[in-house]
Each structure stands twice: as C-alpha cells, then as structure tokens.
Amino acid sequence: MTIVATLPLAFVMIAGPQIISSFFFATSERWKADSAAFVVGAAASLLAVLTIAYFIGKGITSGGSDGGDSKSDTLDYVIVGLLLVAMAYVFHGRKQTEPPKWMGKLETATARFSFTLGFLLLGFFPSDIITSIVVGTHMANHGDPWWHMLPFLFLTVFLLALPALLVLALGQRAKTLLPKVRDWMSTNSWIVSEIVLVLFIIIVLG
C-alpha cells in the first residue's frame, strides 16, 4: 500500500524544468547521449537523497520502544509540513513564463553538462528534494524495507526518459508531438502536482 501511495509523487518529481529539459534533450542533435546522461544523473541523485532520507527516518522511529508511536506520529506531521511547503513552492512557480537562462544551453549541451543538470535538478531542486525526503521518511515510518522505494525511483526515471523513448518509437513524428506535450506540461503540470500532493497529505493523515 505504501509503495502504491508514493508512485503518483513521481509526477511531482518531473513536473517543471525536469521534464522540460528531457523534451529539449530528446529533440537535440545529440539526443541519445544527452538524454541518457541526463537520466543517469537524475537517477543517481534521486537514489542518494531517497536513501539518506530513509535511514534518517529509520533512525528517528527506531529509537527504542518508549515513545515509538509518538515519534511516528511526529514524523507524519513533519511529512505533512514538508508537503505543504512543496505545495506552496509549486503554486508560486505556476506563473513562470520565462524559461531559466540555463535552458538556452540545452541545445548545445555536452553529455557531462546533461549528467550534471540531471543530478542537480532531481537532487537539489526545492520541490524535488522535499518530495524525495517525504518518500524516504514515509517508507521508513511505515517500517517498509529500503527496496520498496525502488518502484518510485524507477517510475520517476521512466517519466524522465519518456521523451527520448517516444523519439525511438515514433521517429520524426515525435518531433511534431513533443513540443505540443512540452507546452501542455509547462502550462498545466502544476495543477496535477497540487492534486497529487493533496491526495498524499490525505493518505498520511489517514
């Protein structure tokens, strides 16, 4: 149940400059190398943050039998607080019409730049690091083993790789489709993210 509950948060992880970068890489001249490096960098940082958050949560909830339930409840409230912060951040960024300046470098990016960008966006972007911490601590708080976070990791990475996979599957037709999907994501992804975050708050409190 905990695994299934965390999966929708993968959309929150990729909504914004993360998936927009994937679209840019998928339509660049070196799309295979750039997309692969971007996804690998993202997976590496996401795995690191999830693991750190998980073991911190494990340490908080396994500090002896006394007050165990109290610690678990407190961690739940901390998770809800983090989710509210993520909601505020997503809502604040909904009206951003100008892309970040670094996006201008994506068309001429090297594989090294792509890897670094993926690592930084998924590991240090405010809404992403909050979401990763929420998933890791939530799993630990429910006594789930570490590997239960892997489906969330794999789904997030798959969504990031999806633009490149569409190019592989559709060829030149993807060149027409991807900009349309990218524009829709730029405009509407914050709404989906907010819905997912609200649902997860309900799950945690329930």
MISE-185317 format. One record per residue: x, y, z of N, C-alpha, C in turn. Coordinates in nm, 3 decimals, padded with zeros to 5 digits, always signed. Layout:
REM residues N
+---------+---------+---------+---------+---------+---------+---------+---------+---------+
|     n.u |     n.v |     n.w |    ca.u |    ca.v |    ca.w |     c.u |     c.v |     c.w |
+---------+---------+---------+---------+---------+---------+---------+---------+---------+
|       X |       Y |       Z |       X |       Y |       Z |       X |       Y |       Z |
...
+---------+---------+---------+---------+---------+---------+---------+---------+---------+
REM end
This chain:
REM residues 206
+---------+---------+---------+---------+---------+---------+---------+---------+---------+
|     n.u |     n.v |     n.w |    ca.u |    ca.v |    ca.w |     c.u |     c.v |     c.w |
+---------+---------+---------+---------+---------+---------+---------+---------+---------+
| +00.084 | -00.121 | +00.000 | +00.000 | +00.000 | +00.000 | +00.087 | +00.125 | +00.000 |
| +00.196 | +00.123 | +00.082 | +00.284 | +00.239 | +00.088 | +00.351 | +00.262 | -00.047 |
| +00.390 | +00.154 | -00.114 | +00.454 | +00.166 | -00.245 | +00.360 | +00.234 | -00.343 |
| +00.236 | +00.186 | -00.350 | +00.138 | +00.241 | -00.444 | +00.109 | +00.387 | -00.412 |
| +00.102 | +00.420 | -00.284 | +00.070 | +00.557 | -00.244 | +00.176 | +00.657 | -00.288 |
| +00.302 | +00.614 | -00.291 | +00.410 | +00.707 | -00.326 | +00.428 | +00.723 | -00.477 |
| +00.378 | +00.630 | -00.556 | +00.403 | +00.634 | -00.700 | +00.356 | +00.764 | -00.767 |
| +00.236 | +00.817 | -00.735 | +00.194 | +00.942 | -00.801 | +00.289 | +01.058 | -00.776 |
| +00.365 | +01.053 | -00.668 | +00.458 | +01.161 | -00.638 | +00.570 | +01.168 | -00.743 |
| +00.586 | +01.063 | -00.822 | +00.684 | +01.066 | -00.930 | +00.652 | +01.177 | -01.029 |
| +00.523 | +01.207 | -01.047 | +00.485 | +01.315 | -01.138 | +00.531 | +01.450 | -01.082 |
| +00.520 | +01.465 | -00.951 | +00.567 | +01.589 | -00.888 | +00.717 | +01.605 | -00.910 |
| +00.790 | +01.494 | -00.907 | +00.935 | +01.499 | -00.924 | +00.974 | +01.552 | -01.062 |
| +00.899 | +01.517 | -01.165 | +00.942 | +01.552 | -01.301 | +00.871 | +01.676 | -01.356 |
| +00.767 | +01.723 | -01.288 | +00.694 | +01.840 | -01.337 | +00.780 | +01.965 | -01.325 |
| +00.785 | +02.044 | -01.430 | +00.865 | +02.166 | -01.427 | +00.987 | +02.155 | -01.517 |
| +01.098 | +02.218 | -01.477 | +01.217 | +02.218 | -01.563 | +01.275 | +02.079 | -01.586 |
| +01.242 | +01.983 | -01.498 | +01.295 | +01.849 | -01.515 | +01.246 | +01.785 | -01.645 |
| +01.114 | +01.779 | -01.662 | +01.061 | +01.716 | -01.783 | +01.080 | +01.806 | -01.905 |
| +01.079 | +01.938 | -01.885 | +01.104 | +02.029 | -01.997 | +01.245 | +02.007 | -02.051 |
| +01.342 | +01.987 | -01.963 | +01.478 | +01.957 | -02.006 | +01.483 | +01.827 | -02.084 |
| +01.407 | +01.727 | -02.039 | +01.402 | +01.600 | -02.111 | +01.352 | +01.619 | -02.253 |
| +01.251 | +01.704 | -02.270 | +01.198 | +01.731 | -02.404 | +01.304 | +01.799 | -02.491 |
| +01.375 | +01.895 | -02.434 | +01.479 | +01.964 | -02.510 | +01.589 | +01.866 | -02.553 |
| +01.632 | +01.782 | -02.459 | +01.737 | +01.685 | -02.493 | +01.690 | +01.587 | -02.600 |
| +01.563 | +01.546 | -02.593 | +01.510 | +01.448 | -02.688 | +01.501 | +01.503 | -02.830 |
| +01.498 | +01.635 | -02.843 | +01.487 | +01.696 | -02.976 | +01.619 | +01.761 | -03.020 |
| +01.727 | +01.736 | -02.946 | +01.856 | +01.793 | -02.982 | +01.928 | +01.701 | -03.081 |
| +02.039 | +01.749 | -03.137 | +02.114 | +01.670 | -03.234 | +02.178 | +01.548 | -03.169 |
| +02.228 | +01.564 | -03.048 | +02.291 | +01.453 | -02.975 | +02.194 | +01.394 | -02.874 |
| +02.070 | +01.369 | -02.916 | +01.963 | +01.337 | -02.823 | +01.987 | +01.208 | -02.746 |
| +02.050 | +01.108 | -02.809 | +02.071 | +00.981 | -02.739 | +02.168 | +00.998 | -02.622 |
| +02.283 | +01.057 | -02.649 | +02.385 | +01.073 | -02.544 | +02.338 | +01.170 | -02.436 |
| +02.277 | +01.281 | -02.479 | +02.232 | +01.382 | -02.383 | +02.120 | +01.329 | -02.295 |
| +02.023 | +01.263 | -02.356 | +01.910 | +01.210 | -02.279 | +01.956 | +01.103 | -02.181 |
| +02.045 | +01.014 | -02.226 | +02.095 | +00.907 | -02.138 | +02.172 | +00.965 | -02.020 |
| +02.259 | +01.062 | -02.047 | +02.337 | +01.123 | -01.939 | +02.247 | +01.196 | -01.840 |
| +02.146 | +01.265 | -01.890 | +02.052 | +01.337 | -01.804 | +01.978 | +01.241 | -01.712 |
| +01.930 | +01.132 | -01.766 | +01.854 | +01.034 | -01.688 | +01.943 | +00.965 | -01.584 |
| +02.064 | +00.930 | -01.623 | +02.156 | +00.864 | -01.529 | +02.191 | +00.959 | -01.414 |
| +02.218 | +01.085 | -01.445 | +02.247 | +01.182 | -01.339 | +02.130 | +01.199 | -01.245 |
| +02.009 | +01.206 | -01.302 | +01.889 | +01.220 | -01.220 | +01.870 | +01.099 | -01.130 |
| +01.889 | +00.979 | -01.184 | +01.872 | +00.856 | -01.106 | +01.972 | +00.849 | -00.992 |
| +02.096 | +00.890 | -01.018 | +02.200 | +00.884 | -00.914 | +02.167 | +00.975 | -00.796 |
| +02.129 | +01.099 | -00.825 | +02.100 | +01.192 | -00.716 | +01.972 | +01.154 | -00.642 |
| +01.872 | +01.108 | -00.717 | +01.746 | +01.068 | -00.653 | +01.767 | +00.949 | -00.560 |
| +01.846 | +00.852 | -00.605 | +01.875 | +00.736 | -00.521 | +01.947 | +00.778 | -00.394 |
| +02.041 | +00.871 | -00.406 | +02.117 | +00.916 | -00.289 | +02.027 | +00.986 | -00.188 |
| +01.942 | +01.078 | -00.235 | +01.855 | +01.153 | -00.143 | +01.753 | +01.061 | -00.078 |
| +01.694 | +00.971 | -00.156 | +01.597 | +00.876 | -00.101 | +01.660 | +00.790 | +00.009 |
| +01.780 | +00.742 | -00.017 | +01.848 | +00.655 | +00.079 | +01.881 | +00.730 | +00.208 |
| +01.934 | +00.851 | +00.194 | +01.967 | +00.931 | +00.313 | +01.841 | +00.960 | +00.395 |
| +01.733 | +01.001 | +00.325 | +01.608 | +01.032 | +00.395 | +01.552 | +00.909 | +00.464 |
| +01.562 | +00.795 | +00.397 | +01.508 | +00.670 | +00.453 | +01.577 | +00.635 | +00.584 |
| +01.709 | +00.639 | +00.585 | +01.782 | +00.597 | +00.705 | +01.773 | +00.701 | +00.816 |
| +01.756 | +00.827 | +00.781 | +01.729 | +00.927 | +00.885 | +01.593 | +00.899 | +00.950 |
| +01.492 | +00.873 | +00.864 | +01.360 | +00.838 | +00.916 | +01.364 | +00.712 | +01.000 |
| +01.445 | +00.614 | +00.956 | +01.457 | +00.488 | +01.029 | +01.519 | +00.514 | +01.166 |
| +01.618 | +00.602 | +01.170 | +01.682 | +00.632 | +01.298 | +01.588 | +00.703 | +01.394 |
| +01.502 | +00.788 | +01.341 | +01.408 | +00.861 | +01.426 | +01.305 | +00.767 | +01.488 |
| +01.254 | +00.675 | +01.408 | +01.144 | +00.589 | +01.454 | +01.190 | +00.465 | +01.528 |
| +01.318 | +00.432 | +01.525 | +01.365 | +00.309 | +01.589 | +01.447 | +00.337 | +01.714 |
| +01.423 | +00.450 | +01.776 | +01.498 | +00.487 | +01.896 | +01.441 | +00.428 | +02.022 |
| +01.420 | +00.297 | +02.023 | +01.366 | +00.232 | +02.142 | +01.215 | +00.224 | +02.139 |
| +01.159 | +00.145 | +02.230 | +01.014 | +00.124 | +02.233 | +00.940 | +00.240 | +02.298 |
| +01.005 | +00.310 | +02.390 | +00.938 | +00.420 | +02.460 | +00.914 | +00.535 | +02.364 |
| +00.791 | +00.576 | +02.355 | +00.757 | +00.688 | +02.269 | +00.762 | +00.657 | +02.122 |
| +00.762 | +00.528 | +02.086 | +00.770 | +00.490 | +01.945 | +00.654 | +00.543 | +01.864 |
| +00.534 | +00.525 | +01.916 | +00.416 | +00.575 | +01.845 | +00.418 | +00.726 | +01.835 |
| +00.463 | +00.791 | +01.942 | +00.469 | +00.937 | +01.943 | +00.567 | +00.987 | +01.837 |
| +00.683 | +00.920 | +01.825 | +00.781 | +00.958 | +01.725 | +00.725 | +00.939 | +01.584 |
| +00.653 | +00.829 | +01.565 | +00.594 | +00.802 | +01.434 | +00.491 | +00.908 | +01.398 |
| +00.408 | +00.946 | +01.493 | +00.307 | +01.049 | +01.468 | +00.374 | +01.184 | +01.438 |
| +00.479 | +01.214 | +01.515 | +00.550 | +01.340 | +01.493 | +00.611 | +01.345 | +01.354 |
| +00.668 | +01.232 | +01.310 | +00.727 | +01.227 | +01.176 | +00.621 | +01.245 | +01.069 |
| +00.501 | +01.191 | +01.093 | +00.391 | +01.211 | +01.000 | +00.358 | +01.359 | +00.985 |
| +00.356 | +01.430 | +01.096 | +00.325 | +01.573 | +01.091 | +00.437 | +01.651 | +01.021 |
| +00.561 | +01.607 | +01.042 | +00.673 | +01.669 | +00.970 | +00.657 | +01.648 | +00.820 |
| +00.617 | +01.526 | +00.781 | +00.595 | +01.494 | +00.639 | +00.486 | +01.583 | +00.580 |
| +00.377 | +01.599 | +00.655 | +00.268 | +01.686 | +00.608 | +00.318 | +01.829 | +00.592 |
| +00.399 | +01.875 | +00.689 | +00.454 | +02.009 | +00.679 | +00.540 | +02.026 | +00.554 |
| +00.621 | +01.927 | +00.524 | +00.704 | +01.931 | +00.403 | +00.618 | +01.933 | +00.277 |
| +00.511 | +01.856 | +00.279 | +00.420 | +01.853 | +00.163 | +00.355 | +01.989 | +00.142 |
| +00.318 | +02.055 | +00.251 | +00.259 | +02.189 | +00.240 | +00.360 | +02.289 | +00.183 |
| +00.485 | +02.276 | +00.223 | +00.590 | +02.362 | +00.167 | +00.604 | +02.336 | +00.017 |
| +00.602 | +02.207 | -00.022 | +00.612 | +02.173 | -00.164 | +00.494 | +02.230 | -00.242 |
| +00.374 | +02.223 | -00.184 | +00.256 | +02.280 | -00.250 | +00.272 | +02.430 | -00.271 |
| +00.325 | +02.498 | -00.169 | +00.345 | +02.643 | -00.180 | +00.446 | +02.675 | -00.289 |
| +00.551 | +02.594 | -00.296 | +00.654 | +02.618 | -00.398 | +00.598 | +02.596 | -00.538 |
| +00.523 | +02.487 | -00.556 | +00.463 | +02.459 | -00.687 | +00.366 | +02.569 | -00.727 |
| +00.285 | +02.614 | -00.631 | +00.187 | +02.719 | -00.660 | +00.256 | +02.850 | -00.695 |
| +00.365 | +02.879 | -00.626 | +00.438 | +03.004 | -00.651 | +00.499 | +03.005 | -00.792 |
| +00.541 | +02.887 | -00.839 | +00.607 | +02.880 | -00.968 | +00.515 | +02.858 | -01.086 |
| +00.384 | +02.859 | -01.061 | +00.289 | +02.825 | -01.168 | +00.285 | +02.929 | -01.279 |
| +00.317 | +03.055 | -01.248 | +00.305 | +03.164 | -01.345 | +00.437 | +03.198 | -01.413 |
| +00.536 | +03.113 | -01.393 | +00.665 | +03.139 | -01.456 | +00.655 | +03.119 | -01.606 |
| +00.665 | +03.224 | -01.680 | +00.652 | +03.218 | -01.826 | +00.786 | +03.216 | -01.897 |
| +00.888 | +03.277 | -01.834 | +01.020 | +03.279 | -01.894 | +01.100 | +03.157 | -01.849 |
| +01.154 | +03.078 | -01.941 | +01.235 | +02.963 | -01.901 | +01.365 | +03.010 | -01.836 |
| +01.423 | +02.931 | -01.746 | +01.551 | +02.968 | -01.685 | +01.658 | +02.990 | -01.791 |
| +01.754 | +03.077 | -01.761 | +01.857 | +03.111 | -01.859 | +01.939 | +02.990 | -01.900 |
| +01.961 | +02.896 | -01.806 | +02.044 | +02.781 | -01.838 | +01.981 | +02.692 | -01.943 |
| +01.849 | +02.703 | -01.965 | +01.784 | +02.621 | -02.067 | +01.833 | +02.656 | -02.208 |
| +01.887 | +02.776 | -02.223 | +01.940 | +02.814 | -02.353 | +02.062 | +02.731 | -02.392 |
| +02.125 | +02.664 | -02.293 | +02.243 | +02.582 | -02.320 | +02.207 | +02.438 | -02.358 |
| +02.081 | +02.400 | -02.348 | +02.045 | +02.261 | -02.368 | +02.067 | +02.214 | -02.511 |
| +02.043 | +02.302 | -02.608 | +02.056 | +02.261 | -02.747 | +02.200 | +02.229 | -02.785 |
| +02.297 | +02.286 | -02.713 | +02.438 | +02.260 | -02.742 | +02.505 | +02.189 | -02.625 |
| +02.429 | +02.122 | -02.543 | +02.482 | +02.060 | -02.421 | +02.571 | +01.942 | -02.453 |
| +02.668 | +01.920 | -02.365 | +02.751 | +01.800 | -02.371 | +02.691 | +01.695 | -02.278 |
| +02.739 | +01.572 | -02.290 | +02.689 | +01.466 | -02.203 | +02.723 | +01.497 | -02.056 |
| +02.838 | +01.559 | -02.034 | +02.878 | +01.595 | -01.897 | +02.782 | +01.697 | -01.839 |
| +02.748 | +01.798 | -01.918 | +02.653 | +01.900 | -01.873 | +02.517 | +01.837 | -01.846 |
| +02.474 | +01.746 | -01.933 | +02.344 | +01.681 | -01.919 | +02.339 | +01.599 | -01.790 |
| +02.447 | +01.525 | -01.762 | +02.454 | +01.445 | -01.638 | +02.446 | +01.537 | -01.516 |
| +02.524 | +01.644 | -01.519 | +02.526 | +01.736 | -01.405 | +02.390 | +01.801 | -01.384 |
| +02.326 | +01.839 | -01.493 | +02.194 | +01.901 | -01.482 | +02.092 | +01.804 | -01.422 |
| +02.091 | +01.679 | -01.470 | +02.001 | +01.579 | -01.414 | +02.026 | +01.556 | -01.266 |
| +02.155 | +01.551 | -01.229 | +02.191 | +01.529 | -01.089 | +02.142 | +01.644 | -01.001 |
| +02.160 | +01.767 | -01.048 | +02.122 | +01.883 | -00.968 | +01.970 | +01.902 | -00.962 |
| +01.901 | +01.883 | -01.075 | +01.757 | +01.905 | -01.077 | +01.682 | +01.807 | -00.988 |
| +01.718 | +01.679 | -00.997 | +01.645 | +01.578 | -00.919 | +01.694 | +01.570 | -00.775 |
| +01.817 | +01.612 | -00.750 | +01.871 | +01.600 | -00.615 | +01.861 | +01.726 | -00.533 |
| +01.855 | +01.844 | -00.599 | +01.864 | +01.968 | -00.524 | +01.756 | +02.070 | -00.558 |
| +01.674 | +02.044 | -00.658 | +01.563 | +02.133 | -00.688 | +01.466 | +02.131 | -00.569 |
| +01.422 | +02.246 | -00.519 | +01.346 | +02.251 | -00.393 | +01.229 | +02.153 | -00.384 |
| +01.140 | +02.154 | -00.483 | +01.024 | +02.065 | -00.474 | +01.065 | +01.918 | -00.482 |
| +01.173 | +01.889 | -00.554 | +01.218 | +01.751 | -00.569 | +01.283 | +01.698 | -00.442 |
| +01.369 | +01.779 | -00.382 | +01.435 | +01.731 | -00.261 | +01.332 | +01.712 | -00.148 |
| +01.231 | +01.799 | -00.143 | +01.125 | +01.784 | -00.044 | +01.047 | +01.655 | -00.069 |
| +01.012 | +01.631 | -00.196 | +00.935 | +01.510 | -00.230 | +01.016 | +01.385 | -00.201 |
| +01.145 | +01.386 | -00.233 | +01.230 | +01.270 | -00.205 | +01.239 | +01.242 | -00.056 |
| +01.254 | +01.349 | +00.023 | +01.260 | +01.332 | +00.168 | +01.128 | +01.276 | +00.221 |
| +01.017 | +01.324 | +00.166 | +00.885 | +01.274 | +00.206 | +00.874 | +01.125 | +00.178 |
| +00.913 | +01.082 | +00.058 | +00.902 | +00.940 | +00.022 | +00.991 | +00.855 | +00.112 |
| +01.116 | +00.896 | +00.130 | +01.208 | +00.817 | +00.211 | +01.164 | +00.805 | +00.356 |
| +01.126 | +00.917 | +00.417 | +01.085 | +00.914 | +00.557 | +00.951 | +00.844 | +00.575 |
| +00.862 | +00.859 | +00.476 | +00.732 | +00.793 | +00.485 | +00.749 | +00.640 | +00.481 |
| +00.836 | +00.593 | +00.394 | +00.863 | +00.449 | +00.388 | +00.922 | +00.399 | +00.519 |
| +01.019 | +00.474 | +00.572 | +01.082 | +00.434 | +00.698 | +00.982 | +00.435 | +00.812 |
| +00.896 | +00.535 | +00.814 | +00.798 | +00.549 | +00.921 | +00.697 | +00.436 | +00.923 |
| +00.674 | +00.375 | +00.807 | +00.580 | +00.263 | +00.799 | +00.649 | +00.128 | +00.806 |
| +00.778 | +00.129 | +00.834 | +00.851 | +00.004 | +00.851 | +00.877 | -00.071 | +00.723 |
| +00.866 | -00.005 | +00.609 | +00.892 | -00.072 | +00.481 | +01.042 | -00.088 | +00.460 |
| +01.084 | -00.195 | +00.393 | +01.227 | -00.211 | +00.363 | +01.273 | -00.106 | +00.261 |
| +01.404 | -00.085 | +00.257 | +01.462 | +00.018 | +00.169 | +01.422 | -00.001 | +00.024 |
| +01.422 | -00.126 | -00.021 | +01.399 | -00.150 | -00.164 | +01.257 | -00.115 | -00.208 |
| +01.166 | -00.093 | -00.115 | +01.030 | -00.053 | -00.152 | +01.027 | +00.087 | -00.216 |
| +01.136 | +00.161 | -00.205 | +01.143 | +00.291 | -00.271 | +01.178 | +00.279 | -00.419 |
| +01.226 | +00.162 | -00.460 | +01.274 | +00.147 | -00.597 | +01.165 | +00.165 | -00.703 |
| +01.040 | +00.117 | -00.682 | +00.937 | +00.145 | -00.782 | +00.916 | +00.294 | -00.805 |
| +00.921 | +00.374 | -00.698 | +00.910 | +00.520 | -00.712 | +01.027 | +00.574 | -00.792 |
| +01.146 | +00.526 | -00.763 | +01.265 | +00.568 | -00.836 | +01.254 | +00.532 | -00.984 |
| +01.215 | +00.406 | -01.011 | +01.208 | +00.360 | -01.150 | +01.101 | +00.436 | -01.228 |
| +00.986 | +00.465 | -01.166 | +00.882 | +00.538 | -01.236 | +00.926 | +00.681 | -01.266 |
| +00.993 | +00.745 | -01.171 | +01.044 | +00.880 | -01.194 | +01.142 | +00.883 | -01.310 |
| +01.234 | +00.787 | -01.311 | +01.334 | +00.780 | -01.418 | +01.267 | +00.749 | -01.552 |
| +01.168 | +00.660 | -01.550 | +01.096 | +00.627 | -01.674 | +01.027 | +00.751 | -01.731 |
| +00.963 | +00.830 | -01.646 | +00.895 | +00.951 | -01.694 | +00.994 | +01.050 | -01.753 |
| +01.112 | +01.061 | -01.692 | +01.215 | +01.149 | -01.747 | +01.266 | +01.098 | -01.882 |
| +01.272 | +00.966 | -01.896 | +01.323 | +00.907 | -02.021 | +01.216 | +00.900 | -02.129 |
| +01.091 | +00.925 | -02.094 | +00.981 | +00.906 | -02.188 | +00.994 | +00.987 | -02.316 |
| +01.034 | +01.116 | -02.312 | +01.051 | +01.188 | -02.439 | +01.148 | +01.120 | -02.534 |
| +01.262 | +01.073 | -02.482 | +01.359 | +01.004 | -02.568 | +01.303 | +00.871 | -02.617 |
| +01.228 | +00.802 | -02.532 | +01.167 | +00.675 | -02.574 | +01.064 | +00.698 | -02.685 |
| +00.994 | +00.811 | -02.678 | +00.897 | +00.845 | -02.784 | +00.968 | +00.872 | -02.916 |
| +01.085 | +00.935 | -02.909 | +01.163 | +00.957 | -03.032 | +01.207 | +00.823 | -03.091 |
| +01.247 | +00.730 | -03.005 | +01.285 | +00.597 | -03.053 | +01.168 | +00.526 | -03.119 |
| +01.049 | +00.541 | -03.058 | +00.932 | +00.468 | -03.107 | +00.868 | +00.535 | -03.229 |
| +00.864 | +00.668 | -03.230 | +00.789 | +00.740 | -03.333 | +00.876 | +00.804 | -03.441 |
| +01.005 | +00.815 | -03.416 | +01.092 | +00.876 | -03.515 | +01.060 | +01.022 | -03.537 |
| +01.051 | +01.063 | -03.662 | +01.029 | +01.203 | -03.697 | +00.894 | +01.256 | -03.648 |
| +00.796 | +01.167 | -03.633 | +00.665 | +01.211 | -03.585 | +00.673 | +01.269 | -03.444 |
| +00.772 | +01.221 | -03.369 | +00.789 | +01.272 | -03.232 | +00.832 | +01.418 | -03.232 |
| +00.901 | +01.460 | -03.337 | +00.946 | +01.600 | -03.345 | +00.828 | +01.696 | -03.347 |
| +00.714 | +01.649 | -03.400 | +00.593 | +01.732 | -03.401 | +00.515 | +01.720 | -03.272 |
| +00.513 | +01.598 | -03.216 | +00.434 | +01.572 | -03.096 | +00.497 | +01.631 | -02.970 |
| +00.627 | +01.615 | -02.954 | +00.693 | +01.653 | -02.829 | +00.678 | +01.800 | -02.793 |
| +00.693 | +01.895 | -02.887 | +00.673 | +02.036 | -02.849 | +00.534 | +02.064 | -02.796 |
| +00.433 | +01.996 | -02.850 | +00.295 | +02.017 | -02.803 | +00.279 | +01.965 | -02.660 |
| +00.335 | +01.847 | -02.634 | +00.327 | +01.791 | -02.499 | +00.406 | +01.878 | -02.402 |
| +00.522 | +01.926 | -02.447 | +00.605 | +02.013 | -02.362 | +00.530 | +02.141 | -02.324 |
| +00.462 | +02.201 | -02.420 | +00.386 | +02.324 | -02.392 | +00.272 | +02.296 | -02.294 |
| +00.206 | +02.181 | -02.310 | +00.098 | +02.147 | -02.217 | +00.152 | +02.127 | -02.076 |
| +00.266 | +02.058 | -02.066 | +00.327 | +02.035 | -01.935 | +00.367 | +02.168 | -01.871 |
| +00.420 | +02.259 | -01.951 | +00.462 | +02.388 | -01.897 | +00.345 | +02.465 | -01.836 |
| +00.229 | +02.449 | -01.898 | +00.112 | +02.526 | -01.855 | +00.033 | +02.458 | -01.743 |
| +00.021 | +02.325 | -01.748 | -00.075 | +02.256 | -01.661 | -00.015 | +02.161 | -01.558 |
| +00.114 | +02.135 | -01.563 | +00.170 | +02.034 | -01.473 | +00.156 | +02.073 | -01.326 |
| +00.154 | +02.203 | -01.296 | +00.144 | +02.245 | -01.156 | +00.010 | +02.203 | -01.096 |
| -00.095 | +02.200 | -01.179 | -00.228 | +02.160 | -01.129 | -00.226 | +02.014 | -01.087 |
| -00.170 | +01.929 | -01.174 | -00.162 | +01.786 | -01.142 | -00.076 | +01.765 | -01.018 |
| +00.034 | +01.839 | -01.008 | +00.122 | +01.826 | -00.892 | +00.050 | +01.860 | -00.763 |
| -00.027 | +01.967 | -00.765 | -00.100 | +02.008 | -00.645 | -00.203 | +01.902 | -00.605 |
| -00.271 | +01.844 | -00.703 | -00.369 | +01.739 | -00.673 | -00.302 | +01.619 | -00.610 |
| -00.188 | +01.578 | -00.666 | -00.114 | +01.463 | -00.612 | -00.068 | +01.490 | -00.469 |
| -00.017 | +01.610 | -00.443 | +00.031 | +01.643 | -00.309 | -00.083 | +01.645 | -00.207 |
| -00.198 | +01.698 | -00.246 | -00.314 | +01.698 | -00.156 | -00.356 | +01.555 | -00.124 |
| -00.362 | +01.470 | -00.224 | -00.401 | +01.331 | -00.202 | -00.304 | +01.260 | -00.108 |
| -00.174 | +01.290 | -00.123 | -00.077 | +01.224 | -00.036 | -00.088 | +01.276 | +00.107 |
| -00.120 | +01.403 | +00.123 | -00.143 | +01.455 | +00.259 | -00.260 | +01.381 | +00.324 |
| -00.365 | +01.359 | +00.246 | -00.480 | +01.285 | +00.299 | -00.440 | +01.144 | +00.340 |
| -00.355 | +01.080 | +00.257 | -00.309 | +00.943 | +00.289 | -00.228 | +00.942 | +00.418 |
| -00.138 | +01.038 | +00.433 | -00.052 | +01.043 | +00.553 | -00.137 | +01.067 | +00.677 |
| -00.228 | +01.162 | +00.670 | -00.312 | +01.192 | +00.786 | -00.410 | +01.080 | +00.817 |
| -00.446 | +01.004 | +00.713 | -00.540 | +00.895 | +00.734 | -00.477 | +00.774 | +00.798 |
+---------+---------+---------+---------+---------+---------+---------+---------+---------+
REM end
